[in-house]
Amino acid sequence: MYDGILGTLTDVSFIAMCSPKPFKFASNQQIDQRTHVLTQGIDHEECDLFKGQWIPDQNGSAYTSTNCSWIPEWKNCFKHGRKDTDFINWRWKPIECELPRFDPKTFLRIVQHKIMVFVGDSVARNHMESLLCLLSQVVGPTEVDKDGEDRSQTMYFYSHNFTLVFIPTTFLVTSEERFINGSSFGPFNLHLDRIDNKWSQKLQGSDYAIISDAHWFFRPNYIYEGGILIGCVYCSDLNVTHFGLDFAFRKVFRTTLEFISGCKECKGLTTLVRTFSPAHFENGAWNAGGYCNKTSPLGEGEINLGGFEWELRTVQVEEVERVRKGGQRGQRFVELDVTMAMLMRPDGHPGPHYGNQQMTGINDCLHWCLPGPIDAWNDLLMAVLKKEAGLSLEG
């Protein structure tokens, strides 16, 4: 049950973020007027889906904490005592157009006869679980295969000949954990030029790959190229070259995207890089009393687009653009850019509401409640898939 939160929370440390000003609500009339003005004369197919704001939506979530069996125990915030409900009554509104809510029937038509693979850490699993909950309101998978050794999952939707796969990876590249005094919570050795075969060997034949990773980078890691130690990130060693987080992060995504671009068995593959999903620990790191008790979103003027979160997002976007220019024909590389939207949602994390019985005083300000703001990732995912399929955003 706790494989995700125990593994990921133990290995993530963030600088406490300052408490922002309260978000000011706009009236429905103001929002309708603003939306009308913003969308007049706009080509929806050219709309930037990823720049916008959260606006009130009293329709709430398409599913509940009780009618989706795919919600893990530790992401079911309502079950574990969260009382406020306003955080599910918002939707993402791009500045230049309307973003349709996720429609399971439309999504299943797009992915019929296809294979979609999620590759990443526990936040990638969080995303896939949201997708499963949204799809389950129409149809759920007929069969589920689980690999206990690497915690991967394969789900078959026989009604649409659609296969959904989750493959966990710590760093996307090959890594080995260093043990300190017998403890498994030590640093890692990262081989920046060697892809992690646990996921790469399962990619062939897929139609969509949603790639993401980040949160294991926030710890001391030793980095290798060509099997030779070239330096470290966040280490205290005096005789080792120190690199910034962005150096290792960029190298990893470059190796990952170059591998996919050169994969001869991956023709026809559409790769979506889901950008960095921020944590919102306030007044301390995860292991130093950090918490997240906001109950509503922030506005654009209240988030920091000059911090490390935006820097990592920019690295990902730049690497996608780089491989897009030089990639082989028959492949597509696109961004699923959630960073701005999620910087505005400090209210969407479990906090203390995840059934914490073993980690007293630890809040989860990294993962996302289900239902919750993460469901908007699938609104965006469907919009991107529509565009890639040549369909109208509103169709």
TAGI-V727159 format. One record per backbone hydrogen bond with DSSP energy under -0.5 kcal/mol. CO is the residue of the C=O (numbers start at 1). NH is the residue of the N-H. If there is no record, write none. Layout:
co/nh
CO/NH
CO/NH
This chain:
co/nh
2/6
2/7
3/7
4/8
5/9
6/10
7/11
8/11
9/12
17/283
18/20
23/25
27/31
28/32
29/33
30/34
31/35
32/36
33/37
34/38
35/39
36/40
39/42
42/44
43/46
44/47
47/49
48/51
50/52
51/95
53/93
55/91
57/60
68/71
70/72
72/75
72/76
73/76
75/77
75/370
76/80
77/82
78/81
85/88
86/89
89/57
91/55
92/94
93/53
98/100
102/104
103/107
104/108
105/109
106/110
107/111
109/112
111/114
114/163
115/207
115/208
116/165
117/119
117/210
118/167
119/212
120/169
121/124
121/125
122/126
123/127
124/128
125/129
126/130
127/131
128/132
129/133
130/134
131/135
132/136
134/137
135/138
135/139
143/156
145/154
146/148
147/151
147/152
152/147
153/166
154/145
155/157
155/164
156/142
156/143
156/158
157/160
157/161
157/162
160/113
162/157
163/116
164/155
165/118
166/153
167/120
171/173
172/196
174/191
176/189
179/181
180/183
183/180
187/178
188/190
188/222
189/176
189/191
190/192
190/224
191/174
191/194
194/174
195/197
196/199
196/200
197/201
199/202
200/203
203/206
207/270
208/117
209/211
209/272
210/119
211/274
214/217
215/218
217/219
218/13
220/188
221/233
222/190
223/230
223/231
224/192
225/228
228/225
231/223
232/243
233/221
237/240
241/232
241/243
244/247
244/248
245/249
246/250
247/251
248/252
249/253
250/254
251/255
252/256
253/257
254/258
255/259
256/260
257/261
258/262
259/263
260/263
262/264
263/266
264/267
265/205
266/269
269/271
269/332
270/209
270/272
271/273
271/334
272/211
272/274
273/275
273/336
276/278
281/17
282/291
285/288
285/290
291/282
299/302
300/303
303/305
304/307
307/311
308/312
309/313
310/314
311/315
312/316
313/317
314/318
315/319
316/320
317/321
318/322
319/323
320/324
321/325
322/326
323/327
328/331
330/268
332/271
334/273
335/337
336/275
336/338
338/342
339/343
340/344
342/345
344/298
345/348
346/349
348/369
350/353
351/364
352/354
352/356
355/357
359/362
363/365
364/351
365/280
372/375
373/376
374/377
375/378
375/379
376/380
377/381
378/382
379/383
380/384
381/385
382/386
383/387
384/388
385/389
386/391
387/390
392/395
